[in-house]
């Protein structure tokens, strides 16, 4: 079977919903044992139930990725009698507003989850991967890592850091057999998007959904499964020649907008 993850152990942060849930389910279907780290334990446990219903293995861990002790404790519990082959840094939070609308607390909150959370997870997993002589790290960046997006100052700052962390890890650990890449989604139709529209545009949900969909030149939002399928390829042995790369999966947003 192509893109098999049989006998692989994967850690997915934020795997209880949206893109992280799609990745967790997809990896499990391909044979991986999946460990879901999520602040929302209920969501993580629901994903685990769906995976177990497929006859595959998974475990939920309540985790605050911004807390280094918490992350290291969970990773240690996984590696104590095993290994980690794949790390997906998916957990993240958003913020809308330009620099004038970003308070210091907002900046700290996004830094702690989107930047420090990625740092904590990679730092905790690297020793196991070095010991194994192999490993794959995939970070969830964003189109905001590469181009300017209106009113996304704090979010863009944090996702820019994710992109450059990807390059740094790929460079530093290529000799250890560890690959590190990132994907940069455009707007993806997740429960977060629906919640954002419902909260900010009551009574105009359908209109705003259509408007946001059309910001992608392809004319629609991405689906979580499409993100998961790209993640699967990049974490599979078939992608063994790929490291230090950023993949836009954005309906043409970066390249085609304004052309």
C-alpha positions as CSV (number, residue, x, y, z in Angstrom):
1,X,0.0,0.0,0.0
2,X,1.4,3.4,-1.0
3,X,1.7,6.0,1.8
4,X,1.6,3.3,4.5
5,X,2.3,4.4,8.0
6,X,2.2,0.9,9.4
7,X,4.3,0.5,12.6
8,X,4.7,4.3,12.8
9,X,3.8,6.3,15.9
10,X,2.5,9.8,15.2
11,X,1.9,12.7,17.6
12,X,-0.7,15.2,16.5
13,X,-1.2,18.5,18.5
14,X,-4.7,19.9,18.3
15,X,-6.0,16.7,16.8
16,X,-9.4,17.0,18.4
17,X,-11.0,19.1,15.7
18,X,-10.6,20.6,12.2
19,X,-7.4,19.9,10.3
20,X,-5.8,18.1,13.2
21,X,-8.8,15.7,13.4
22,X,-8.6,15.0,9.7
23,X,-4.9,14.3,9.9
24,X,-5.3,12.0,13.0
25,X,-8.0,9.9,11.2
26,X,-6.1,9.7,7.9
27,X,-2.9,8.6,9.6
28,X,-4.7,6.0,11.6
29,X,-6.4,4.6,8.5
30,X,-2.9,4.2,7.0
31,X,-1.8,2.1,10.0
32,X,-0.2,4.7,12.4
33,X,-0.7,4.6,16.1
34,X,-1.9,8.2,16.8
35,X,-1.4,10.2,20.0
36,X,-3.6,13.3,20.1
37,X,-2.4,16.2,22.3
38,X,-5.2,18.7,22.8
39,X,-6.3,21.3,25.4
40,X,-9.8,20.1,24.7
41,X,-9.7,16.5,26.0
42,X,-13.3,15.8,25.1
43,X,-12.6,16.6,21.4
44,X,-9.5,14.5,21.5
45,X,-11.3,11.5,23.1
46,X,-14.0,11.8,20.4
47,X,-11.4,11.5,17.7
48,X,-9.9,8.5,19.5
49,X,-13.3,6.8,19.5
50,X,-13.6,7.3,15.8
51,X,-10.2,5.8,15.2
52,X,-10.8,2.9,17.5
53,X,-14.1,2.2,15.6
54,X,-11.9,1.7,12.6
55,X,-9.9,-1.0,14.5
56,X,-6.9,1.2,14.8
57,X,-4.9,2.5,17.8
58,X,-5.0,6.0,19.3
59,X,-4.7,7.7,22.7
60,X,-5.9,11.2,23.9
61,X,-3.7,13.4,26.1
62,X,-4.9,16.6,27.7
63,X,-2.1,19.1,26.8
64,X,-1.4,22.8,26.9
65,X,1.3,23.0,24.2
66,X,2.5,26.3,25.7
67,X,3.5,24.5,28.9
68,X,6.9,22.9,28.4
69,X,6.7,20.6,31.4
70,X,3.3,19.4,30.3
71,X,4.5,18.6,26.8
72,X,7.7,16.9,27.9
73,X,5.8,14.8,30.4
74,X,3.4,13.5,27.8
75,X,6.2,12.8,25.2
76,X,8.2,11.0,27.8
77,X,5.2,8.8,28.6
78,X,5.0,7.9,24.9
79,X,8.7,7.2,24.4
80,X,9.3,5.5,27.7
81,X,8.4,2.1,26.1
82,X,8.3,3.1,22.5
83,X,9.2,5.8,19.9
84,X,7.9,8.7,17.9
85,X,8.2,8.6,14.2
86,X,6.0,11.6,13.2
87,X,5.2,14.9,14.8
88,X,2.4,17.1,13.5
89,X,2.4,20.6,14.9
90,X,-1.1,21.6,14.2
91,X,-2.3,23.3,17.4
92,X,-2.8,27.0,17.0
93,X,-5.0,30.0,17.7
94,X,-6.0,33.0,15.6
95,X,-6.5,36.8,16.1
96,X,-8.1,39.4,13.9
97,X,-6.7,42.9,13.9
98,X,-3.9,45.2,12.8
99,X,-1.1,46.2,15.2
100,X,-3.2,48.9,16.8
101,X,-5.8,46.3,17.7
102,X,-3.3,43.9,19.2
103,X,-2.7,44.3,22.9
104,X,0.3,42.9,24.7
105,X,-1.8,40.1,26.1
106,X,-3.0,39.1,22.6
107,X,0.6,39.0,21.3
108,X,1.7,36.9,24.3
109,X,-1.2,34.5,23.9
110,X,-0.5,33.8,20.2
111,X,3.2,33.6,20.8
112,X,2.7,31.0,23.6
113,X,0.6,28.7,21.5
114,X,1.6,29.2,17.9
115,X,5.4,29.7,18.4
116,X,6.3,28.4,21.8
117,X,3.9,25.5,21.4
118,X,5.8,24.4,18.2
119,X,9.1,24.9,19.9
120,X,8.1,22.8,23.0
121,X,6.7,19.9,20.9
122,X,9.8,19.7,18.6
123,X,12.2,20.0,21.5
124,X,10.5,17.2,23.3
125,X,10.4,14.8,20.3
126,X,13.8,15.4,18.8
127,X,15.7,13.2,21.3
128,X,13.6,10.1,20.4
129,X,13.9,10.8,16.7
130,X,17.7,11.2,17.0
131,X,17.9,7.9,18.9
132,X,15.9,6.2,16.1
133,X,18.0,7.8,13.4
134,X,14.8,9.0,11.6
135,X,11.7,11.1,12.0
136,X,9.4,13.5,10.3
137,X,8.2,16.8,11.6
138,X,5.4,18.6,9.8
139,X,4.4,22.1,10.9
140,X,1.2,23.9,10.0
141,X,2.2,27.3,8.8
142,X,-0.2,29.6,6.8
143,X,-0.4,31.7,3.7
144,X,0.1,34.5,6.2
145,X,3.7,33.2,6.6
146,X,4.5,34.3,3.1
147,X,2.2,37.2,2.1
148,X,0.5,40.1,3.8
149,X,-3.0,39.5,5.0
150,X,-5.3,42.3,6.1
151,X,-5.8,42.6,9.9
152,X,-3.8,39.6,10.8
153,X,-0.7,41.2,12.5
154,X,-0.3,38.9,15.5
155,X,-1.3,35.7,13.6
156,X,1.0,36.5,10.7
157,X,3.9,37.2,13.1
158,X,3.4,33.8,14.7
159,X,3.0,31.8,11.5
160,X,6.1,33.5,10.0
161,X,8.0,32.1,12.9
162,X,6.6,28.6,12.2
163,X,7.9,28.9,8.6
164,X,11.4,29.9,9.7
165,X,11.5,27.3,12.5
166,X,10.8,24.7,9.8
167,X,13.8,25.8,7.8
168,X,16.1,25.8,10.9
169,X,15.1,22.3,12.1
170,X,15.5,20.9,8.6
171,X,19.0,22.3,8.3
172,X,20.1,21.3,11.8
173,X,18.9,17.7,11.8
174,X,19.2,16.5,8.2
175,X,22.3,14.5,9.2
176,X,20.2,12.8,11.9
177,X,17.7,11.4,9.4
178,X,15.0,13.8,10.5
179,X,13.0,15.6,7.9
180,X,11.0,18.8,8.6
181,X,8.6,20.5,6.3
182,X,5.5,22.7,6.6
183,X,2.3,23.3,4.8
184,X,0.6,26.7,4.3
185,X,-3.1,26.4,4.1
186,X,-5.4,29.1,2.7
187,X,-8.8,29.4,4.2
188,X,-10.1,26.0,5.2
189,X,-13.7,25.2,6.1
190,X,-13.5,24.1,9.7
191,X,-15.8,24.5,12.7
192,X,-13.6,27.5,13.6
193,X,-14.6,29.3,10.4
194,X,-18.3,28.6,11.0
195,X,-18.0,29.9,14.6
196,X,-16.1,33.1,13.4
197,X,-18.8,33.9,10.9
198,X,-21.7,33.2,13.3
199,X,-20.2,35.4,15.9
200,X,-19.1,38.3,13.8
201,X,-21.8,38.3,11.0
202,X,-25.2,37.3,12.6
203,X,-27.9,37.1,10.0
204,X,-25.4,37.3,7.1
205,X,-23.8,33.9,7.5
206,X,-24.4,32.7,4.0
207,X,-23.3,35.9,2.4
208,X,-20.1,36.0,4.4
209,X,-19.4,32.3,3.7
210,X,-19.7,33.0,0.0
211,X,-17.5,36.1,0.2
212,X,-14.7,34.3,2.2
213,X,-14.9,31.4,-0.2
214,X,-14.2,33.6,-3.2
215,X,-11.0,35.0,-1.7
216,X,-9.4,31.9,-3.0
217,X,-9.0,32.1,-6.8
218,X,-10.2,28.5,-7.2
219,X,-13.6,29.8,-5.8
220,X,-14.0,27.8,-2.6
221,X,-12.5,27.1,0.8
222,X,-10.2,24.0,1.3
223,X,-11.4,21.0,3.1
224,X,-9.7,19.5,6.2
225,X,-9.3,16.2,4.3
226,X,-7.3,17.9,1.6
227,X,-4.9,19.2,4.1
228,X,-4.6,15.7,5.7
229,X,-3.9,14.1,2.3
230,X,-1.0,16.4,1.7
231,X,0.3,15.8,5.3
232,X,0.1,12.1,4.7
233,X,2.3,12.3,1.6
234,X,4.9,14.5,3.3
235,X,5.1,12.2,6.3
236,X,5.2,9.0,4.3
237,X,8.4,7.2,3.1
238,X,7.4,8.2,-0.4
239,X,8.4,11.7,0.5
240,X,11.8,10.7,1.8
241,X,13.6,13.1,-0.6
242,X,11.7,16.2,0.7
243,X,12.9,18.3,3.6
244,X,13.1,22.1,4.4
245,X,10.1,22.8,2.1
246,X,7.0,24.9,2.5
247,X,3.9,23.8,0.5
248,X,1.1,26.2,-0.2
249,X,-2.3,24.5,-0.3
250,X,-4.4,27.6,-0.8
251,X,-6.6,27.4,-4.0
252,X,-4.1,29.6,-5.8
253,X,-4.2,32.5,-3.2
254,X,-0.5,33.2,-3.0
255,X,0.4,32.9,-6.7
256,X,-2.8,34.0,-8.5
257,X,-4.3,36.8,-6.4
258,X,-3.5,40.2,-8.0
259,X,-2.2,38.6,-11.2
